[in-house]
Each structure stands twice: as structure tokens, then as C-alpha cells.
Amino acid sequence: MVNSTVQKVIVGVDGSDCSQEALAWARRYVEAVGGKLTAVIAWHYPPMPTGPGMVPPTDYDPQGTARTIMANAMTGVGGGADIEQAVVEGNAAAVLIDKSRDADLLVVGTRGHGGFAGMLLGSVSAHCAHHAHCPVVVVRR
């Protein structure tokens, strides 16, 4: 019996090699099951120090940086015409967990740019594995 519903798959993107592997895995998965893939990248303004003489940089654009990272990720998987893309303001783990509410599967890499080399899982992938509202696949390199 064939499942007639289209699976909704969310994949976290952050520009790291691990997230690129996760994106490639998720794309192959939705091609195999006939699903719909949404790549999600989160961005936020980091806390800025305040005080006399402290001026935030005027050319800092985290949303633009996130869009560039997403575009590069799409190029890395051979284009993204069939992949919906979401560039969302917020904490990465919180954004992915929120997106998992309406998904059938959440795919993340083992760790992104912030991880320590010896860690098996990064903080975002570990948080998603524990708190997502759907099954989670953690893709290793």
C-alpha cells in the first residue's frame, strides 16, 4: 500500500560541512519518498556590548549572511529549485523545533560551526533530538 500523503521534511542549514551532508541526505530522502523539503537557516543579532564608545558596526548584516549561506548550500546540492528555503530570525534550535511542529521529519547535521571537535553532537542537534515534535535524523559526515 502506497502512502498518499506527501512527507514534509525540514533540514537545518548553517553552512558547515555537516549541515551540507544533512541537506544532501534530506534531498535524497524526499526524492525517494516523494516528499517536500524545506531548508531552514536561522539568524540573529548577537548581543552587543554597551557603554561609552561602544558603537555597533554599520555593515553587519546577519540576515544577508544567512541568505548567502543558504544560496551556497543550494549550489552545493546542485541547485535548489525544488527545495523551499526559509531564512528565519531566531535561535537555531528554537527555530528548528518550532518548524518541526508541522513536519514529518527533521534532519540536522551532527554539529555546526560552533561545536568542539571532540563532540559527537552539537548543541543544536542535541536540543532538536530531545525536543522536536517529529522524528529527527542526525546525519554524520
CORDA-V244017 format. One record per pair of residues at least 4 apart in sequence whose C-alpha atoms are under 7 Angstrom apart, sorted by the first residue. I is the first residue (numbers start at 1). GAP is how many residues later the second one is. Records with the same first field share a line. If there is no record, write none. Layout:
I=GAP  GAP
//
This chain:
6=28  29  30
7=28  29  97
8=27  28  29  95  96  97
9=26  27  28  29  94  95  96  97
10=27  28  29  30  93  95  96  97
11=11  12  15  27  28  29  95  96  97
12=7  27  28  29  84  95  96
13=6  26  27  28
14=5  27  55  98
15=4  5  54  58
16=4  96  97
17=4
18=4  91  92  93  94  122  123
19=4  89  90  93
20=4  53
21=4  88  118  120
22=4  85  86  87  117
23=4
24=4  53
25=4
26=4  81
27=4  10
28=4
29=4
30=4  5  6  7
31=4
37=46  47
38=45  46  47
39=44  45  46  47
40=45  46  47
41=25  45  46  47
42=45  46  47  48  49  50  53
43=19  20  23  45  46  47  48
44=18  45  46  47
45=17
48=8
49=5
50=4
61=4
62=4
63=4
64=4
65=4
66=4  21
67=4  20
68=4
69=4
70=4
71=4
72=4
73=4
74=4  5  6
75=4
90=5
91=4
92=4  32
93=4  31  34  35
94=4
95=4
96=4
97=4  31  34  35  36
99=4
100=6  32  33  34
101=32  33
103=31
104=30  31
105=29  30  31
106=28  29  30  31
107=29  30  31
108=17  29  30  31
109=16  29  30  31
110=10  11  12  15  28  29  30
111=4  10  11  14
112=10
115=4  7
121=4  5
122=4
123=4
124=4
125=4  13
126=4
127=4
128=4
129=7
//
